[in-house]
Amino acid sequence: MPDSTDQAMICLRATTKRWLLTGVAGFIGSHLLEKLLKLHQEVVGIDNFSTGRRRNLIEVRAIVGREAWSRFRLIEGDVTEFGTCREALKGVDYVIHHAGQRSKAETGSLSASIEPLSLHLASVATIMTAAKLEAVERVVLAASSPHRGCSATGNQTLGERITEQYVATVAGMNELVCILLRYSEVFGSRQDTASADACIVTWWLECMLHESPCIVYGSPQRSRDLCHVDDIVKANLLAATATNVSSFQAYDIGSGHGTTQIELFTMLEHEILRRFPSLTIRAPISAPNRLWEPNYTEFDIGKSFAVLGYLPEVSLEQGIVKELDWYQQFMPKRETERHTH
């Protein structure tokens, strides 16, 4: 008997729907695009490339092939522009909104949050209003930065709480079925390590590969809920297609358990030295904990399982292997591109 994830993927492969992905050239957006095209779906993507990368789309095109890529249309524009959103939503069944996410520093304090939060709320209002006018079946939104993570049990920033309240209000006014997904810390291929928002897994992996010391913020025993991007993609597709959801709900999406920083360091060190035995892994450097990061995160995914059928499939060890596989395949080319521009 196939589980709910298998059933959802079977149904998607059998019936072509049209999806709008905002932030399509970003870390998670590009993975959603890749998965949907592999499932024979039609995709419209919006990105203004303020943080998204064209190289992510080039990589997806190479992976999925010409026929699948022909089912993708890119709109270079801003999700706060109503006309752009309205046009992009023509004939769309589902919206997954990842554009306009705020960084760690921006969500860490009220003074730093005001401008990016205003832009984020404006994008949410524009998307949801246009979705109502175009009779979209459902809107799925990320309720937190895909790098920072948040928690329903006290670790949310002010900006995240405001966003959830605002989305609930706008969804109710527009009578939209809207699902919010709260992410733990997400890692995987195509994550931009030049950003301050890079997940610790990706960041430390690159440090070790370049024989640079990793920085341990706070206690080595500090625990993080680390979730691979493949599971985040799965959660979004389940949220978009689940049949037993109410008009507005928020769900925690993560691995469901914590990993200490010292455990993570050991896992990364083991796998990197297995592949590259000549590398020197330097001892980590200790630093004070950063204000926006909690000392302990472990998401309760019980509601996500009960309603959406979500269960993570990629273990931390498997995710590290996947990211290193990608690194070996694509990073030499990216490094070449970086030095020739």
C-alpha positions in Angstrom: 0.0 0.0 0.0 1.6 3.3 -1.1 1.9 6.0 1.6 0.4 9.5 1.3 3.5 10.8 -0.4 3.5 8.1 -3.0 -0.2 8.6 -3.6 0.3 12.4 -4.1 3.2 11.9 -6.5 1.3 9.3 -8.5 -1.7 11.6 -8.8 0.5 14.5 -9.9 2.3 12.5 -12.5 -1.1 11.3 -13.9 -2.7 14.7 -14.0 -0.9 17.8 -15.3 -1.6 20.9 -13.3 -0.2 24.5 -13.6 1.9 25.9 -10.8 3.2 29.3 -9.9 6.5 29.3 -8.1 7.7 32.7 -6.7 11.4 32.9 -6.0 11.9 30.2 -8.6 15.6 30.8 -9.0 16.3 30.5 -5.3 17.6 27.6 -3.2 14.2 25.9 -2.5 12.4 27.4 -5.5 14.8 25.8 -8.0 14.3 22.4 -6.2 10.6 22.7 -6.4 10.9 23.6 -10.1 13.0 20.5 -10.7 10.6 18.2 -9.0 7.5 19.5 -10.6 9.0 19.3 -14.1 10.0 15.7 -13.4 6.4 15.0 -12.4 5.2 16.3 -15.9 3.7 19.5 -14.4 3.5 23.0 -16.0 5.3 25.7 -14.1 5.3 29.5 -14.3 8.1 31.0 -12.2 8.6 34.6 -11.0 12.0 35.9 -9.8 13.6 39.4 -9.7 17.0 37.8 -9.2 17.8 39.9 -6.1 18.8 36.8 -4.3 17.9 34.1 -6.8 20.6 32.8 -9.2 20.3 32.2 -12.9 22.8 29.4 -12.6 20.3 27.5 -10.5 17.8 27.5 -13.5 20.6 26.6 -15.9 21.4 23.6 -13.6 17.7 22.5 -13.5 17.4 22.7 -17.2 20.5 20.5 -17.6 19.0 17.9 -15.2 15.4 17.7 -16.5 16.1 17.9 -20.2 14.6 19.8 -23.1 11.1 18.3 -23.2 10.5 19.0 -19.5 12.1 22.4 -19.7 9.6 23.4 -22.4 6.8 23.2 -19.7 8.4 26.1 -17.8 7.9 29.8 -18.3 10.0 32.4 -16.5 8.7 35.8 -15.7 11.5 38.2 -14.6 9.6 40.6 -12.2 8.7 41.5 -8.7 5.9 39.7 -6.8 4.8 43.1 -5.3 3.7 44.2 -8.8 0.0 43.3 -9.0 -0.1 43.3 -12.9 2.8 40.9 -13.0 1.2 38.5 -10.5 -2.2 38.6 -12.2 -0.7 37.8 -15.5 1.4 35.0 -14.1 -1.6 33.4 -12.4 -3.7 32.9 -15.5 -4.7 29.3 -15.6 -2.7 28.4 -12.4 -4.0 25.7 -10.1 -1.5 26.1 -7.2 0.8 28.8 -5.9 3.9 28.1 -3.8 5.3 31.4 -2.5 9.0 31.6 -1.6 9.9 35.1 -2.8 10.6 38.0 -0.4 11.9 35.9 2.5 13.8 37.8 5.1 17.3 37.0 6.3 18.4 36.1 9.8 19.7 39.6 10.6 16.5 41.1 9.2 14.3 39.0 11.4 16.4 39.3 14.5 15.2 42.7 15.7 12.3 45.1 15.1 14.4 48.0 13.8 16.1 45.7 11.2 12.8 44.0 10.3 10.5 46.9 9.3 11.5 47.5 5.7 12.0 43.8 4.6 8.9 42.8 6.6 6.8 45.4 4.8 8.0 44.2 1.4 7.3 40.6 2.4 3.8 41.4 3.6 3.2 43.4 0.4 4.2 40.4 -1.7 1.9 38.1 0.3 -1.1 40.5 -0.1 -0.4 40.9 -3.8 -0.1 37.1 -4.5 -3.2 36.3 -2.4 -5.4 39.0 -3.9 -4.5 38.0 -7.4 -4.9 34.3 -6.6 -8.5 35.0 -5.4 -9.3 36.9 -8.7 -7.8 34.0 -10.8 -9.7 31.3 -8.8 -6.5 29.5 -7.7 -7.2 26.3 -5.8 -4.6 26.8 -3.0 -1.7 29.0 -1.9 1.3 27.6 0.1 3.6 30.0 1.8 6.9 29.7 3.6 6.3 31.2 7.1 10.0 31.5 7.9 13.4 31.9 6.2 14.5 28.6 4.7 17.9 29.0 6.3 17.0 30.3 9.8 14.0 28.2 10.7 11.5 29.0 13.4 9.3 27.1 15.8 5.7 27.3 16.8 6.8 26.9 20.5 8.4 30.1 21.4 11.3 30.6 18.9 9.4 32.7 16.4 10.6 36.2 15.7 8.2 39.2 15.9 8.2 39.4 12.1 7.2 35.7 11.8 4.3 36.1 14.2 3.2 39.2 12.3 3.4 37.4 9.0 1.2 34.5 10.3 -1.4 36.8 11.7 -1.4 38.8 8.5 -1.7 35.8 6.2 -4.6 34.4 8.3 -6.4 37.7 8.0 -5.9 38.1 4.2 -6.8 34.5 3.6 -10.0 34.9 5.5 -10.9 38.1 3.6 -10.2 36.5 0.2 -11.8 33.1 1.2 -8.6 31.3 0.1 -7.3 28.0 1.1 -3.9 28.9 2.4 -1.2 26.8 4.0 1.8 28.1 5.9 4.8 26.0 6.3 7.3 26.8 9.2 10.7 25.4 8.3 13.5 24.2 10.5 17.0 24.7 9.2 17.1 23.6 5.6 20.2 22.4 3.8 21.1 20.9 0.4 22.5 21.6 -3.0 22.4 25.1 -4.6 22.4 26.9 -1.2 24.4 30.1 -1.5 27.3 29.8 1.0 28.2 33.5 0.3 25.0 34.4 2.2 25.0 35.0 5.9 21.8 32.8 5.9 23.5 29.6 4.7 22.6 26.6 6.8 25.4 25.3 9.1 25.6 22.0 7.1 26.4 23.8 3.8 28.6 26.4 5.5 30.7 23.9 7.4 30.9 21.6 4.5 32.5 24.3 2.3 34.8 25.4 5.2 36.1 21.8 5.5 36.5 21.4 1.8 38.6 24.6 1.7 40.5 23.5 4.8 39.2 26.5 6.7 38.1 26.3 10.4 34.4 25.9 11.2 32.9 28.4 13.6 30.8 26.9 16.4 28.4 29.5 17.8 27.5 28.9 21.4 27.8 25.5 23.0 29.0 22.5 21.0 26.0 20.7 22.5 23.6 23.2 21.0 21.0 21.3 19.1 19.5 22.0 15.7 16.7 20.5 13.7 18.3 20.0 10.2 16.1 19.1 7.3 17.1 18.3 3.7 15.6 20.3 0.9 14.1 17.2 -0.7 11.8 16.8 2.3 10.9 20.5 2.2 9.9 20.0 -1.5 7.8 17.0 -0.5 6.1 19.0 2.2 5.1 21.8 -0.2 3.6 19.4 -2.7 1.7 17.6 0.0 0.4 20.9 1.4 -0.7 21.9 -2.1 -2.6 18.7 -2.8 -3.9 17.4 0.6 -7.6 17.0 0.6 -8.4 17.3 4.3 -7.1 20.8 5.1 -9.1 23.8 6.4 -9.0 27.4 5.0 -5.9 28.4 7.0 -3.4 26.3 8.9 0.3 26.4 9.8 2.5 23.3 9.9 5.9 22.7 11.3 8.2 21.1 8.7 11.6 19.6 9.8 13.4 16.4 10.6 11.6 16.0 14.0 14.7 15.6 16.0 17.8 17.6 17.0 21.5 17.2 16.2 24.1 18.8 18.3 26.8 20.9 16.7 29.5 18.5 17.7 27.6 15.5 16.2 27.2 17.4 13.0 30.9 18.3 12.9 31.8 14.6 13.4 29.5 13.5 10.6 30.8 16.0 8.1 34.4 15.3 9.0 33.9 11.5 8.5 32.3 11.7 5.1 34.7 14.4 3.7 37.8 12.5 4.8 36.3 9.3 3.4 36.1 11.0 0.0 39.1 13.3 0.3 41.6 11.7 2.6 44.4 14.2 1.8 42.4 17.1 3.2 43.2 18.6 6.6 40.1 19.3 8.8 41.0 22.1 11.1 39.8 22.3 14.7 36.6 24.4 15.0 36.7 28.0 16.5 34.3 28.9 19.3 32.3 32.1 19.2 29.4 33.5 21.2 25.9 32.5 20.2 24.1 34.8 17.8 21.0 36.6 19.1 18.6 35.3 16.5 19.4 31.6 17.1 17.7 29.5 19.8 19.8 27.1 21.9 17.7 24.2 21.0 15.3 23.3 18.1 13.4 20.2 17.6 10.2 20.5 15.6 7.1 18.6 16.5 5.9 17.3 13.1 2.9 15.4 14.5 0.3 17.7 13.0 2.1 17.7 9.7 2.0 13.9 9.6 -1.6 13.7 10.8 -3.0 16.2 8.3 -0.6 16.4 5.4 1.0 12.9 5.6 4.4 14.5 5.9 7.3 12.4 7.2 10.9 13.2 6.4 12.7 10.6 4.3 16.2 11.9 4.0 18.4 11.4 7.1 21.1 13.9 7.9 23.8 11.4 6.9 22.0 10.8 3.5 21.6 14.5 3.0 25.3 15.1 3.6 26.1 12.4 1.0 23.7 14.1 -1.5 25.2 17.5 -1.0 28.7 16.2 -1.5 27.7 14.3 -4.6 26.3 17.6 -6.0 29.4 19.5 -4.9 31.7 17.2 -6.8 29.5 17.3 -9.9 28.6 21.0 -10.2 30.9 23.1 -7.9 34.1 23.0 -10.1 32.0 24.6 -12.9 30.6 27.2 -10.6 34.0 28.1 -9.2 35.2 28.5 -12.8 32.3 30.8 -13.6 32.9 32.8 -10.4 36.5 33.5 -11.4 35.8 34.4 -15.0 33.1 37.0 -14.4 
